[in-house]
Amino acid sequence: MLESDVFVAGGATPARARILNTIAILGAGELGAALARRLADREAAGRVLLIDPELGRARGKALDIRQSGPIEGSDTQVEGCASLIEAGPADVVVWTDAPGAAAASVQELASRLGKAMLVVACDEPSLVELAVAAGVPRARAFGSAPLAWSAALRGRLAEALRAAPREVAAVLLGRSPQDLVLPRESATLGGIPIDRVSAGACRTALEGLRGRTLGPAALAAAAARAIEGLGQARLSVLPLTAWLDGEYGHRGVALAVPAQLSRRGLQGVLEVPLDPVDRVAFDRAAQHALDARR
């Protein structure tokens, strides 16, 4: 067992450890604002920046969040600015808006990242692929949406089983939403495989996610949890979108997998045993992702 804060779509949030000076959020839309508020309330960093070409929107939302700080007991400095250049150096840059996942946009971002971590908060796995292809090291570029998908699955399972979500653990692999894979017997209720408790519950819950989209609150919560992992000295194991470099037999594609996260970024990918059926489904997800890039 790793000496870590293990999180397999369930488990306690680790204690706060604010070592991040600045978190820059690209996009002041619903997701960006929700994430900024959550990070400020939790004092995940000393400074949170909302970056948006519509400067008035960025500054207005930053002011609203800043004014709520005394109510929440937060001293986080929240500001709005128009560009990453204006923002200056950051420890973490979060991409919340996906304007067509344009390669040129990601290339420009990669050239300005410096040593910052890039967290893709929106449900666009291709942005991770574009970032790594643009030269961002794998350890510094990952997506957090699988955390939200796993939470959504846990919620559906808990409702079906009339249990509390915290009693359900599950890990999703693959690519959202159509190519999500739930390894057999990896979903448990109180440590007992759910398939042994209710035949078909996992399949029904997973099918219920297909065709769905994630809302800004869920995506913001997932991104905040991943960013908290970047503030921890110990390893966390979280479901993230990570660039594969031989794991699961695949290279050059970003998929949802359990990943090890710490202050140094993404430290590795854990390989979950897959039975033949799940292996075929995972390989299909990888192939669909590759085909989409052609």
Legacy VTK file of the C-alpha trace (Angstrom):
# vtk DataFile Version 3.0
C-alpha trace
ASCII
DATASET POLYDATA
POINTS 294 float
0.000 0.000 0.000
1.286 3.441 -0.879
1.958 5.873 1.924
-0.430 8.342 0.410
-3.810 9.982 0.497
-5.480 7.315 -1.618
-8.553 8.503 -3.454
-10.308 6.034 -5.700
-13.404 8.123 -6.368
-14.110 8.104 -2.660
-12.341 8.829 0.590
-11.483 11.806 2.734
-10.071 15.052 1.420
-6.526 15.560 2.736
-5.724 18.336 5.154
-5.105 21.742 3.643
-1.504 22.628 2.913
-1.201 25.964 1.129
2.132 26.033 -0.659
0.782 27.502 -3.905
1.322 31.211 -4.371
-0.714 31.871 -7.516
-3.367 29.912 -9.412
-4.320 31.386 -12.799
-7.708 30.364 -14.224
-8.165 30.761 -17.974
-11.778 31.734 -18.563
-14.175 33.682 -16.339
-17.296 31.801 -17.405
-19.430 29.648 -15.158
-16.751 27.022 -14.612
-13.942 29.513 -14.082
-15.940 31.559 -11.578
-17.134 28.465 -9.701
-13.565 27.196 -9.437
-12.190 30.569 -8.333
-14.794 30.775 -5.569
-14.051 27.246 -4.380
-10.282 27.800 -4.383
-10.639 31.117 -2.568
-12.957 29.697 0.082
-10.550 26.813 0.705
-7.499 29.130 0.615
-5.786 26.800 -1.843
-3.378 29.616 -2.776
-2.503 33.103 -1.662
-3.658 34.539 -4.991
-6.275 33.393 -7.514
-6.481 35.103 -10.896
-9.428 35.011 -13.287
-8.103 35.589 -16.807
-10.485 36.511 -19.611
-10.237 38.733 -22.705
-13.461 40.327 -21.451
-11.662 42.177 -18.693
-14.831 43.626 -17.194
-16.284 40.151 -16.696
-13.079 38.855 -15.098
-12.760 41.819 -12.734
-16.455 41.824 -11.847
-16.502 38.152 -10.867
-13.205 38.503 -9.016
-14.618 41.435 -7.028
-17.739 39.465 -6.123
-15.659 36.553 -4.843
-13.255 38.835 -3.004
-16.091 40.621 -1.236
-17.446 37.306 0.029
-14.047 36.434 1.537
-14.705 37.957 4.976
-17.964 35.990 5.188
-16.158 32.734 4.426
-13.150 33.627 6.561
-10.852 33.616 3.545
-7.903 35.951 2.998
-7.236 34.800 -0.574
-6.492 37.629 -2.989
-8.770 37.262 -6.039
-8.131 39.424 -9.111
-9.193 39.651 -12.746
-6.950 40.321 -15.718
-7.080 40.041 -19.498
-4.168 37.739 -20.337
-1.660 35.292 -18.940
1.093 37.747 -19.818
-0.521 40.366 -17.614
-1.009 37.795 -14.852
2.683 37.002 -14.517
4.173 33.767 -13.125
1.806 31.176 -11.668
2.228 27.842 -9.907
-0.849 26.358 -11.582
-2.676 27.370 -14.756
-6.203 25.985 -15.130
-7.916 25.765 -18.514
-11.669 26.088 -18.062
-12.781 27.216 -21.520
-12.186 25.032 -24.571
-12.460 27.198 -27.727
-12.459 24.285 -30.134
-9.305 22.895 -28.485
-7.331 24.763 -31.143
-3.762 23.530 -31.451
-2.535 27.105 -31.973
-4.139 28.221 -28.695
-2.516 25.377 -26.771
0.841 26.005 -28.464
0.732 29.628 -27.337
-0.252 28.605 -23.821
2.570 26.040 -23.663
5.086 28.713 -24.584
3.954 30.856 -21.648
3.535 28.213 -18.961
7.074 28.302 -17.667
7.255 25.844 -14.767
3.544 26.041 -13.986
1.326 22.961 -13.841
-1.482 22.831 -16.388
-4.801 21.464 -15.137
-7.516 20.969 -17.755
-10.729 21.495 -15.787
-13.142 21.281 -18.702
-14.103 17.875 -20.063
-11.761 18.069 -23.057
-9.156 15.250 -22.878
-7.749 16.348 -26.235
-6.354 19.497 -24.554
-4.011 17.292 -22.521
-2.822 15.622 -25.711
-2.310 18.953 -27.436
-0.385 20.323 -24.456
2.012 17.371 -24.296
2.447 17.493 -28.071
3.322 21.193 -27.695
6.146 20.330 -25.299
4.561 20.440 -21.853
6.018 17.536 -19.817
3.513 14.802 -18.956
4.085 15.416 -15.246
2.818 18.999 -15.644
-0.309 18.491 -17.787
-3.394 16.505 -16.833
-7.180 16.719 -16.754
-9.407 16.594 -13.681
-12.803 15.766 -15.246
-12.519 11.993 -14.475
-12.864 12.919 -10.805
-16.277 14.391 -11.569
-17.321 11.444 -13.737
-16.333 9.025 -10.987
-18.302 11.066 -8.451
-21.342 11.050 -10.733
-21.100 7.271 -10.998
-20.803 6.904 -7.241
-23.894 9.039 -6.804
-25.910 6.878 -9.194
-24.733 3.692 -7.529
-25.471 5.034 -4.047
-28.985 6.010 -5.105
-29.644 2.609 -6.653
-28.311 0.784 -3.597
-29.881 3.194 -1.073
-26.477 3.890 0.403
-24.417 6.975 1.194
-22.078 8.034 -1.662
-19.129 7.963 0.735
-19.681 4.226 1.177
-19.232 3.639 -2.558
-15.800 3.461 -4.214
-15.283 3.254 -7.958
-12.678 4.098 -10.575
-13.472 4.936 -14.182
-11.036 4.456 -17.038
-11.113 5.401 -20.698
-12.598 8.458 -22.343
-15.727 10.355 -21.382
-18.558 9.989 -21.827
-19.137 7.224 -24.386
-15.929 5.253 -23.795
-15.883 5.119 -20.001
-14.837 1.752 -18.568
-15.681 0.515 -15.069
-13.372 -2.446 -14.307
-15.305 -5.378 -12.918
-15.254 -5.701 -9.145
-13.505 -2.314 -8.823
-16.785 -0.719 -7.707
-17.427 -1.587 -4.074
-19.948 -0.877 -1.349
-18.320 -1.000 2.062
-15.424 -2.918 0.510
-17.693 -5.555 -1.086
-17.835 -5.687 -4.912
-21.166 -4.195 -5.959
-21.727 -6.870 -8.602
-21.993 -9.353 -5.734
-24.554 -7.161 -3.977
-26.702 -6.165 -6.950
-26.187 -7.787 -10.334
-26.441 -5.215 -13.088
-26.242 -2.110 -10.858
-22.844 -1.073 -12.209
-23.846 -1.612 -15.821
-27.048 0.382 -15.368
-25.251 3.242 -13.596
-22.545 3.416 -16.256
-25.074 3.407 -19.090
-26.880 6.261 -17.340
-23.779 8.439 -17.703
-23.477 7.982 -21.449
-24.688 10.979 -23.378
-24.568 13.150 -20.271
-22.492 16.271 -19.739
-20.894 17.522 -16.557
-21.995 20.826 -15.040
-19.677 23.623 -13.857
-20.126 22.846 -10.148
-18.989 19.236 -10.566
-16.080 20.169 -12.819
-14.993 22.933 -10.443
-15.059 20.572 -7.463
-12.973 18.043 -9.384
-10.398 20.623 -10.461
-10.138 21.995 -6.913
-9.523 18.489 -5.559
-6.771 17.886 -8.114
-5.166 21.248 -7.300
-5.234 20.327 -3.613
-3.255 17.236 -4.596
-0.601 19.549 -6.043
-0.330 21.173 -2.616
0.453 17.913 -0.810
3.883 16.481 -0.070
2.435 12.958 0.076
1.058 11.161 -2.939
-2.636 11.205 -3.737
-4.111 8.625 -6.096
-6.820 10.270 -8.188
-8.708 9.435 -11.387
-7.260 11.906 -13.902
-6.809 12.325 -17.626
-3.150 11.481 -18.161
-0.907 11.055 -21.185
-0.029 7.379 -21.469
3.548 6.417 -22.168
3.313 2.645 -22.381
0.887 2.064 -19.518
-1.963 -0.281 -20.418
-0.064 -0.942 -23.658
-0.754 2.513 -25.124
1.341 5.551 -26.029
0.530 8.991 -27.296
-3.026 9.201 -26.022
-4.639 10.793 -22.942
-7.182 8.681 -21.074
-8.804 8.555 -17.654
-6.651 6.428 -15.342
-5.721 6.303 -11.636
-2.723 8.620 -11.336
-0.295 9.535 -8.579
-0.203 13.247 -7.817
1.978 15.352 -5.523
3.747 18.705 -5.363
5.938 17.544 -8.245
2.925 16.959 -10.453
1.766 13.722 -12.007
4.212 11.120 -10.731
2.902 7.973 -12.370
-0.040 5.951 -13.609
-1.385 2.943 -11.747
-2.448 0.001 -13.905
-5.703 -1.610 -12.778
-6.078 -5.306 -13.727
-8.557 -5.629 -16.591
-10.456 -8.734 -17.582
-10.751 -9.488 -21.332
-14.047 -7.614 -21.730
-12.771 -4.483 -19.979
-9.465 -4.694 -21.879
-11.326 -4.614 -25.199
-13.393 -1.644 -24.025
-10.305 0.251 -22.850
-8.423 -0.448 -26.086
-11.466 0.744 -28.028
-11.455 4.007 -26.041
-7.796 4.534 -26.910
-8.414 3.834 -30.577
-11.397 6.188 -30.733
-9.254 8.938 -29.192
-6.504 8.378 -31.748
-8.989 8.287 -34.621
-10.501 11.593 -33.466
-7.109 13.296 -33.902
-6.720 12.229 -37.525
LINES 1 295
294 0 1 2 3 4 5 6 7 8 9 10 11 12 13 14 15 16 17 18 19 20 21 22 23 24 25 26 27 28 29 30 31 32 33 34 35 36 37 38 39 40 41 42 43 44 45 46 47 48 49 50 51 52 53 54 55 56 57 58 59 60 61 62 63 64 65 66 67 68 69 70 71 72 73 74 75 76 77 78 79 80 81 82 83 84 85 86 87 88 89 90 91 92 93 94 95 96 97 98 99 100 101 102 103 104 105 106 107 108 109 110 111 112 113 114 115 116 117 118 119 120 121 122 123 124 125 126 127 128 129 130 131 132 133 134 135 136 137 138 139 140 141 142 143 144 145 146 147 148 149 150 151 152 153 154 155 156 157 158 159 160 161 162 163 164 165 166 167 168 169 170 171 172 173 174 175 176 177 178 179 180 181 182 183 184 185 186 187 188 189 190 191 192 193 194 195 196 197 198 199 200 201 202 203 204 205 206 207 208 209 210 211 212 213 214 215 216 217 218 219 220 221 222 223 224 225 226 227 228 229 230 231 232 233 234 235 236 237 238 239 240 241 242 243 244 245 246 247 248 249 250 251 252 253 254 255 256 257 258 259 260 261 262 263 264 265 266 267 268 269 270 271 272 273 274 275 276 277 278 279 280 281 282 283 284 285 286 287 288 289 290 291 292 293
